[in-house]
Amino acid sequence: MMRAPEAFRREGRELSLVLVGGLLATTVGWLVGRSLYTYTAPLVFAVLIVAAAVGLPQVLLWLLVGALPFSFRFFLPNRAELQVPSEPVVAALVGAYLLDRLVVAARGERIAAYPLRWPLYAFALSILASLPFTAFPYESGKGALRALAFVLLPLPAYSLLSRRGVFSSTVGVATAAGVVAALVQSVWMVWRGENLAHTTAYLGTLFTNYAIYGFYLTVFLLPLLAQVLFNPRYDRGWVGLGLVLFGGAMLLCWSRGAWLSLLIALGFLLLLRSEAGRWRKWAFMGTAAVLICLALLIGPVRETIASRLETVFDPEYASNKTRLLRWGYALLMFAEHPLFGAGYGSFALSYPNEPFLGANRFYQMGAHNEHLQILAETGLFGALSWLWLNGALFLYGLRLLRRLEAQPTWYGWVAGLLAVQVASLAHLVVESFSATDLFNVPFWLLFAAVPAAEQLALKEGEDCAS
């Protein structure tokens, strides 16, 4: 159903406010920051963010997804740091949402409840429950507050994405930002072609390492592939262009975890039982098989792939060795604090970096397995809540797919979003991404986008029926 011209004009005005407000905030912050190193610039930015969260929260959501690949660390005068604009925007959205719900509850009004709220609350509570057991109360407390903001992001995001205009605009802004980021990063990667297999190739670029870059690309690739597989009416021009851009960028990413998680998610999509996508699955598998065979016929490509695959099973390979050591340490932490864990963020603060890695600052501080890190830091309570939360989203999505057979566009959207969740959970077996907004924002928005898609599909079905 086509939207009215008034809706387009309204969204255009709101998007223009994003650009004008962002430019104003950046200009004021830069001028103040250049003139005097105080809290003035952060306070000006905070006032603008809070005002937008109260008056135009959808604008903040667009700012969040649009600025995500270009966010940066900002150090306050007391040496505290923020990922700007992601962390302030997430905190403002969650804070404004909770305040709004308190006002609504005080008035006795009934509101639509977020369908996955109970497992979400349980996981948030597990983070707080771990704090009394930490040996680093200040650092763990500060990290827990930051983590809670991301964990609760689905609450305001669900209420916003349940509106068709906001949903489509958010997808458009995120995709445009992703295209620009992928093109810029690809230019850098081509320039540093001889170092693609090393994290050092990503120093000074938009992405900190190839693992998070690979994950970011799968966020776009999988929904596009799902549209090709399940939606016979997909826009061949735009979807094809997106697959070429993001697929080409993915070819420059040497992350073994990103590629394995992408393959696992593709397997999930191919296993979905949908009459609409049956012949497309066979066509996709046949095309992929032919392309792989052709690529393997090229000597340098075959040797490069073989050498990279060999490192997956080599226990003496540096990254494999450090993963095994960190996994063992995480299990020891869990054994010492089995119920509520050793405290959120305690792994990075207590684990001594391996001396054989050389320049330790080039390596992440997590357990290189998010599931084990949750088990170590939040105990059984956190691990079971994590399992409940992800299982609830997965079952919710699978049930939803059964009801969307007659709506292939929305079937493709939900299938693609679930595939991103599958890829995320698979990738987290070998990585720890909880400290980066490039993972947290897409991952937690998934928990809002899937139930929001149900509301939008239901409204679209009702409109078509009427």
N, C-alpha and C positions, 0 to 999 in steps of 0.2 A: 504494500500500500504506500503510495507516494505521500511524502510529507508536504504540508502546505507551505507556500512561499514565506508566510509569516514565521514559521519555525526556522527556516533557513536564515532569515534576517536576524532573528533573535540569537541563534547560535553564532552567527557572524559577529554580532555585537559583543557577545561574551568572549569569543576568541580574540577579538581585537583588544578587549580589556586585559587578557593574559599578556599580549605582546606589550601593550603600553605600560601595564603595571610592572611587568618584569624588567622592562627597559628603565623605568623610573627607579625601581628599587636598586638595580645594578648601578645606575649612575650615581644615586645618592650615596650608596654604600662605598663606591669607589672613591668619591670625592672626600667623604669623611675619613675613610681608611687611609688615604694618602696624606691627609692633613694632620691627623692625630690618632695615635694607637690607643683607643679607648673602647668602651662598650657602646659608644654611640651608634656606630654602623650596624652592629647586630640588633640593637634595640629598634632602630628604624625599620630594618627588615622584618623583625618580629611583629611590630605593629601592623605592617602591611599584610603579613601572612594571617594574623589573627583576624583582622578586619575582613579579609577575603573568605576565611573559613566560616565566619558567621553570616556574611551576606551572599557570597557566591561560592559555595563549596565545590561546585562542579568545575569552576575555573582553577581551583587549587589542584583538583584531580588531573586536569589537563596539564598543568604545570609540572606535576609530579612525574607523569609518564613521558612528557615531552623533554624535560631536562635530565631525565635519568642517566642516559649515557654520557652526559656532559657535567655531572655533578663533581664536586671537589671537596677536599678536606679544608675546613676553616678553623684556625686556631685562635681561641679567645685569649685575652691577656693573662688569664690564670693558667694557661696551657691546656685547658680543656679543649676538646675538638668536636666539630660537628661536620657531618656530610651535608653540604649545602647544594641545592635546596631540599633534598629528599627528607632528611630527618626533621627539620622544622615543619615542613609541610605535613608530614605524616602525623606529627604530634598535634598540630593545629586541627587537622581533620578529626582525629579521634577525640581531642578535648572538646571541640565544638559539638560533636555528635553526642557525647555523654552529657554535656550541659543541656542540650536540646531535649534529650530523653528524660532528664530529671524534671525539666519544666513541664513536659507533656504528662509525665506521671503525676506530678503535683496537681495538674488540672483534672486528673481522672480520665483522660482520653485514652482510647485504645489505638494501638499502632501495629502495623504488620511486623511480626517477629522474624528475625533472621533464622532460617531453618537449621543452621549448623551451630547455633549459639552454645549449646551445652558442652560438646567436646572442645569448642574454642575456649570457653570459660575454664574448663578443666585444665587445659594445657597452660593457660595464662596463670592459673592458680599454682600449678606445679613449679613454675619459675619462682614465684614468691615464696613457696614453701621450702625451696632449697636454700634461701638466704641465711637462715639461722645457723647453717652448718658450714658456711664458707670461712676460710682463713683470711680472706681479703674483703672485709665488709664494705669499704667505700667503693672499690672497683666493681665488686659484684653488684652492689646496689645500683650504681650508675648504669652498668650494663643491662641490668634487669629492667630498669625503667625504659631504656631505649628499646629493648626486645619486646616489652609489653606493647609499646606503641605500634610496632609492626604487626604483632600477633592480633591486635584488636582492629587493624586497618580494614578487615572485611566488613565490619559493622557499618561504618559510614559509606564505604564503597558500594555495598549492596543497595543501600537506599538511593544512591545516586545512579548506579548502573541499571537499576530497574526502570529507568526512563529511556525510551528508545533514542531520543536525540542525544542524551549524554553518552549512552553506550556506543553509538556509531561514531560520535565525535572523539571519544576516548581512544577507540581503535584507530581512527584516522590520525590523530596526533601522535600516538605511540609508534605507528607504522612509519610516518614521515620522519620522526626522530631516529628510528631504527635504520632507515635507508641511508640517511646522512651519516650516521655513526659507522655503518658497515662500509660505506664507500671510503670515508676518511681512514678507517682502520685498515682497509684493504690496500690503500696506497702506501701506508706505512709498512705493511707486511711485505709487499712487493719490493719496497726499497731495502728492507732488512731480510731479504729472502734466505740468506745463508744461515740465519739464526732462528728460523721458525720453530724448531724443536725445543727452544730454550725460553724460559720465562723472561730472561733478560731482554729478549726482543720486544717485550711489551712495556719496558720502562719508558716513561715519558709519553705514553699513548693514552687513549681514552679508557683502555681496559688494563687492569693490573696484571693479568696473566691469561694464558690461552684457555684455561678451564672455564673461567667466568665468561670469557668472550664466546666460547662454544655454547654455553648454556643460553646466553642472551640471544644468539642466532636461532636456536631451536624453538624459542618462544614464538618466533614468527614463522619458521619453516613448517612446523607441525600443523597449525591451523590452516595454512595454505594448502598443504598436502591433503588434509581432511576434506577441504572443499572440493578438490579435484576428485577424490575417491567417492564422495557421498552426495555431492550436489550437482545434478546434471545441468543446472542453470547458472553455474558459477561464471563470473566475469573472466573470460579467458585472457583478455588483454592484461588486466591489472594483476590477476593471480599469477599468470605466466611470467610477467615482469618481476613480481616479487620473488618467485621461485628462482629465477635466474640470478637476481641480485644477492639474495640471502644464501642461495646454494653456492654461488661463486665465492662469496666470502667464507663460507664454511670449508671450502676446499683449501683455504689458506690457514685453517686452524688445525694445529697438530695435537690437540688434546685427545688422548686415548679415551678418557672418561666421557667427553662430550660426544665422540663418535659412537661409543658403545651404548650410551644412553639413548642417542638418536635412533640407533638400530632397534633397540628394545621397544621404544615408543612406536616405531614403524610396525614392528611385529604386533603390537597391541591393536593398532588401527586395522591391520589386515585380518585380525582375528574377530573383529566386530561383525556380528551377523546382521547384514543389511542387504535387502534385495536390490536396492538402488545402486549399490556399489560393487556388486559381485563381479561383473565383467571388467570394471575398471581396476579392481584388485589384480586380476590376472594380467591385464595390460600393463599395469605398473610394475609388477614383478618381472614380466618379460622384458620390458624396457630397461629396468635396473640391471637385470642379468646380462643383457647385451652390452650395456655401457661399462659394466665392471670388467667383462671379458676383454673388451676393446682396450680399456685402460691397462689391464695386466699384460697386454701384448707389447706395451711400451716398456723397454728395459729399465730406464731410470725410475719410472713410476713403480714398476713391480719391485725393484730393489728397495726403494724408499718405504713402501708399504710393508714389505717383509721385515725390514730392519726395525720398523716401529712396532710391529706386532711381536717381535721377539722379546722386546723389553717388558711386555705385559706379564710374562711368566718368569722373568729373571729375578730371583730374590736378592741378588747382589746389586741390581740396578738402584741408583741412589734414591729415587722417589719411591720405589717399592720397599726398599729397606727402611726408610723413615716412616712409611705408612705402617709397616708391621710393628715397629717399635712403639709408635703412638697408639695403635690399637691395643697393644698389650698394656700400656700405661692406663688407657681409658678403662679397661676391664679391672685393673688393680684399684683404681679410684672407685669404681662401682662396688667392688668387694668390700671396701672400707666404709662406704656410705650407701648401703643397698636400697633403703626406702626412699629418701628424699634427696640423695646425691650430695656431692661435695660443694655445691653452690654454683650458681650460674656464673660462667666466665672463669671458673677456677682452673680449668685445664691449661689455658694459655699462660696463666700466672704462676703455675707450679711446675710445668713441664720444661726441663732444660733442653735447649736446642741441641741437635746432634752436631758434634764438632766436625764430622766428615763432610758436612754440607758446605763448609767454607763460609762465605758471606751470608750469615743467617738472615740478614734483613731482606734478602730476596725471597724468603720462603714464608708461607703462611704459618700462623701460630696455632691453628686448630688441630683436632685429632685426625684430620683427613678422612673422617667418616662421621657425618653429622648424626647418624643414628646412635653410634657408640658414644659420641660426645654428649648427646642428650641423656643417655643412660648414665654416664659418669657424673654429670653435673646436676641432674634432677632426679636420679634414681628410678625405681620402678614406677613411682607415681607419674613422673614425667614421661617415661618411655611408653607406658600404657595409654596415657593421654594422647601422646603423639600418634600412636597406632590407632586409637579411636578416632582422632580427628581426620587423619588421612583416609582411613577406612570408611568413615561416614561420607566424606566427599565422593569417594570412588563409587560406593553403592548408590548414593544419591544420583550421581551422573549416569550410571548404568540403567537405573530405573527410568530416568528421564529419557534416555535414548529410545526406550521401548515406546514411549508416547510421542516421539517426534518422527516416526517413520514417514508420516504424511507431510512433514515440513523439512525437506532436505537441506535447506539453507541452515536452519537452526540445528539440525542433526549434525551437519558438518562442523558448526561452531562448537557444540558441546563435545563432540568426539575429539576435535583438535585440542580443546582445553584439557580434557582428560589425558590426552596423549602427552601434553606438556607436564602434567602432574606425574605421569609414569616416568618420563625422562628425568624430571627433577629428583624423584625418590631414588631412581637408579644411579644418577650421578652422585648423589649424596653418600653412596656407599664408599666412594673413594675421595670425596672432597668435603671440606667444611666451609660453607658459604654464609653462615649466619651473621658474619660480621660485615657483610657488604650489601649495600642497598641495591646493587645490580641483580642480586638474587632475591632479596627480601621483598622488594616491591612487586615484581611479577608473580612470585610464588604466593604471596598472601592475597593479591588481587584475584588469583584463580578461585579462591574460596568465596569471593563475592560474585565473580563473573558467571559461574555455573548456575547457581540458583537465580541470579538475575536473568539469565537467558531463558529459564523456565517461565518467569513472569512475562517476559517480552513475547515469547512464542505463544503463550496462552492468550495474550491480548491480540496478537496478530491473527490467531485462529478465530477469535470471537469477531474481529472486524471483518474477516473474510466471510464468516457465516452470516453476518448481518447484511 
